Every structure is written in C-alpha cells, then in structure tokens.
Amino acid sequence: MTYRTLSLALLTAAFATTAHASEPNPTHVVELFTSQGCSSCPPANKFVGKLAEDSNTLVLSYGVTYWDYLGWKDTFGDPEFTQRQRDYRDAFGASNIYTPQIVLSGSAHSPRYSKKDVVSMPLQGEGVSLTAKRVGSQLNITGNASGATTLALVSFMPGEQEVDVERGENGGRTLRLTNVVTDVETIEWDGRAVNVERPDHDGTSYALLVHDKETARILDATVVD
C-alpha cells in the first residue's frame, strides 16, 4: 500500500526514561470508509461505534471525498483517505471503491458486517510484534517484523464526533462518527526502533498498524494517546 511517507529526518532510535506506554494491543482492527454526503453511511457509522465499545477492537473512520459533489463537502474528508481506500481496492483485486466500506484487519471488505463477522477475523501476525510509547512530543516505536512490512501511523480524534449536515443526501441530519482519522503516514518497516516527532498532548491519538506489504493484511496494531 502506498501513501504519503514519513520524513526520514524525523526518525531516530533515541529513547527516554519517562514515557506513557500504549494500551494492550487490539485483537481486531475495523476501518470504515464513509462520507457525510452518503445516505447509506449512517447505519455503518452507528455499527462501528458500537464495536468501539469493546476495548479489544480498534475502530478508525476515514472521510472520503468522492461524494462531495452531491452538495455537501465532507468536513473530515481528505484525498489521502480516498487513496488509502484505492490501495485496499488494489490489494484485494476489487473493481471499485464504495461507501460505506468496512475493512476487517486489512483482510476483507464489505458494506456491512455483523459483530460475529468481526470477531471471526482477529489479527494473526505470526512473527510480528509492535509496541509504542509517548515521550513528550515523541512516539517511540519498537517491535519485530518478519518479511516485508509497512507501518501506517494513523492520527485520529478519539471518541465520537458530531456533524450537523446542512445539504446533500444527509441534509438536516446530525451524524455521529467514531475515532475520526485526521492523517495517515507510512514508512517501510523491518522492526527496527524508530522515534517519530508529534505534537505533545493536543488531544490526538495514534494508531500504528503493521501491514504485510504485498497483501495489505494488518499483522499487528497498537494505540498511543
């Protein structure tokens, strides 16, 4: 998968003694590609919001941009997120992109799933481990990786965000979205320790996802607040 990459100038192997460690790694990752201009998306938004109540499930909501022409520009939309969806399309050998699209652990996609479906697809990255901790304005990332992998650093607003949609297919509705993504960056990763500069305590949380480089399957994931 290919997206905007982290500047190598921001990567070092420096570590500090005082840090805030990540929570236990999630066992499931649910990525939702959604649009405020899509009338089919609110049920999916609600579904993943319920999934996020399980601390073992990491939910990430990406606003895509290709429905903006319908009369409402997605306030969280970014072409980067549309590109991430296209990259998944290519990895899956699918013919198109669509909303809502739910991607489970980077391995399967559908416009709708049941909770049973989600539970049946945990992360299964043999030989891969990932840990992260915040040290002031830096994220210290360590782990192990076997084979060719990429590390996606996903910035998101934790919890629920409300949007009053004024026009378009959802005009007059208040939409609720969970763990809204604000940025995605990637690096080639072989398990070596890296240190990434990030704003200190601005309310952003960070999800780190280790992808198999060829299949896009998520092998391991962790979250740092």
C-alpha positions in Angstrom: 0.0 0.0 0.0 1.3 3.5 -0.8 0.6 6.8 0.9 2.5 9.9 1.9 5.5 8.7 3.8 7.2 10.0 7.0 10.3 12.1 6.5 13.3 10.1 7.4 14.7 13.2 9.1 12.0 12.6 11.8 13.1 9.0 12.5 15.7 8.2 15.1 16.4 5.4 17.6 16.5 7.7 20.6 14.6 6.7 23.8 13.9 8.4 27.1 13.3 7.0 30.6 9.9 8.6 31.3 7.0 7.6 29.0 3.3 6.9 28.6 3.0 3.3 27.2 0.3 2.2 24.8 -2.7 0.1 26.0 -2.7 -3.6 25.3 -2.7 -4.2 21.6 -6.1 -4.6 20.0 -7.0 -8.0 18.7 -9.3 -6.6 15.9 -9.0 -3.6 13.6 -12.1 -2.2 11.8 -11.6 0.6 9.3 -14.7 2.4 7.9 -14.6 4.4 4.8 -17.5 6.7 5.0 -18.9 10.0 3.7 -21.1 12.7 5.2 -22.6 13.0 1.8 -23.7 9.3 1.6 -27.2 8.5 2.7 -26.2 4.8 3.1 -23.4 5.5 5.6 -25.1 6.4 8.9 -26.0 2.8 9.8 -22.4 1.8 9.2 -21.2 4.7 11.4 -23.5 3.5 14.1 -22.4 -0.1 13.7 -18.7 0.6 14.1 -19.5 3.0 17.0 -20.9 0.1 18.9 -17.9 -2.1 18.0 -15.6 0.6 19.5 -17.1 -0.1 23.0 -15.0 -3.3 23.1 -11.5 -2.3 24.1 -10.1 -5.2 22.0 -11.4 -3.6 18.8 -9.7 -0.6 17.2 -12.2 1.4 15.1 -11.0 4.0 12.6 -13.3 6.2 10.5 -12.0 7.8 7.3 -13.9 10.5 5.4 -13.6 10.1 1.7 -14.0 12.9 -0.8 -15.7 11.5 -4.0 -19.2 12.2 -2.9 -18.6 15.9 -2.2 -20.1 16.9 -5.5 -23.6 15.8 -4.2 -24.0 19.0 -2.3 -22.1 18.6 0.9 -18.3 18.6 1.4 -17.3 16.1 4.0 -15.8 18.1 6.9 -13.4 15.3 7.7 -12.7 14.2 4.2 -9.2 14.1 2.7 -7.9 12.8 -0.6 -5.3 10.8 1.4 -8.1 8.7 2.8 -9.6 8.1 -0.6 -6.2 7.0 -1.8 -5.9 4.6 1.2 -9.2 3.1 0.1 -8.0 2.7 -3.5 -4.9 1.0 -2.2 -7.0 -1.5 -0.4 -9.1 -2.0 -3.6 -5.9 -2.8 -5.5 -4.6 -5.2 -2.8 -8.0 -7.0 -2.7 -8.2 -7.2 -6.5 -11.6 -5.4 -6.3 -13.1 -3.5 -9.2 -14.2 -0.3 -7.4 -14.4 1.7 -4.2 -17.7 2.5 -2.4 -19.2 3.8 0.8 -19.8 2.6 3.3 -16.9 0.1 3.1 -15.8 -1.7 6.2 -12.3 -3.3 6.1 -11.6 -6.0 8.7 -8.0 -6.3 9.7 -6.8 -5.3 6.2 -8.0 -8.7 5.0 -11.6 -8.5 3.9 -14.2 -5.8 2.9 -18.0 -5.4 2.7 -20.6 -2.6 3.0 -22.0 -4.4 6.1 -20.8 -7.0 8.7 -22.2 -8.5 11.8 -20.4 -8.4 15.1 -19.9 -12.2 14.7 -18.1 -11.5 11.4 -15.8 -9.0 13.1 -15.0 -11.5 16.0 -14.1 -14.2 13.4 -11.3 -12.1 11.9 -8.7 -11.3 14.5 -5.2 -10.1 13.8 -2.9 -13.1 13.1 0.6 -11.7 12.5 2.9 -14.5 13.3 6.5 -13.3 13.9 5.4 -9.7 14.2 5.1 -7.6 17.4 4.6 -3.9 18.0 4.9 -1.6 21.0 4.8 2.2 21.3 5.1 4.8 24.0 4.9 8.6 24.1 7.8 10.5 25.5 6.8 14.2 25.5 6.4 15.1 21.8 7.9 11.9 20.5 6.4 8.4 19.8 8.9 5.6 20.5 8.1 2.6 18.4 9.7 -0.8 18.8 8.9 -4.4 17.8 9.7 -7.2 15.5 8.8 -7.9 11.9 9.3 -10.8 9.6 9.0 -10.3 5.9 8.2 -7.1 4.0 6.0 -4.8 6.0 4.9 -1.2 6.1 4.0 0.7 9.3 1.0 3.1 9.0 0.8 5.9 11.5 -2.9 6.9 11.7 -3.7 10.1 13.7 -7.3 10.2 14.9 -9.7 12.1 17.2 -10.7 9.6 19.9 -14.3 9.1 20.8 -17.4 10.4 19.0 -17.6 13.5 16.8 -21.0 15.1 15.8 -21.6 16.8 12.5 -24.7 18.8 11.5 -25.1 18.2 7.8 -26.9 21.1 6.1 -27.1 19.9 2.5 -26.9 16.9 0.3 -28.3 13.4 0.9 -28.0 13.7 4.7 -29.2 17.3 4.8 -30.8 18.1 8.1 -29.3 15.1 9.9 -26.7 15.1 12.8 -24.2 12.4 12.0 -22.0 10.7 14.7 -18.7 9.3 13.7 -16.2 7.3 15.9 -12.4 7.8 16.0 -12.3 10.1 13.1 -9.0 9.9 11.2 -7.1 13.2 10.6 -3.9 11.9 9.0 -2.2 8.8 7.6 1.5 8.4 7.0 3.6 5.2 6.3 7.1 4.0 6.5 8.9 0.9 5.3 9.5 -1.1 8.5 11.6 -4.1 9.4 11.1 -4.0 13.2 13.8 -1.5 14.0 13.2 1.1 16.7 12.1 4.5 15.4 11.2 7.7 17.0 8.6 10.0 15.5 8.0 13.6 16.4 4.4 14.5 17.1 2.6 17.4 18.9 2.6 17.0 22.6 -0.9 16.4 24.2 -3.1 18.1 21.6 -5.9 15.6 22.0 -4.8 13.4 19.1 -4.4 9.6 19.5 -2.3 7.5 17.2 -2.9 4.0 15.8 0.1 2.2 14.5 -0.7 -0.6 12.0 1.8 -3.1 10.7 0.7 -4.2 7.1 2.0 -7.0 5.1 3.5 -5.1 2.2 2.1 -7.4 -0.5 -1.4 -8.2 0.7 -2.1 -5.2 3.0 -3.2 -7.6 5.8 -2.8 -6.0 9.2 -0.4 -8.1 11.2 -0.4 -6.2 14.5 -1.6 -2.8 15.8 -1.3 -0.6 18.8 -2.7 2.7 20.0 -1.0 5.6 21.9 -2.9 8.5 23.4 
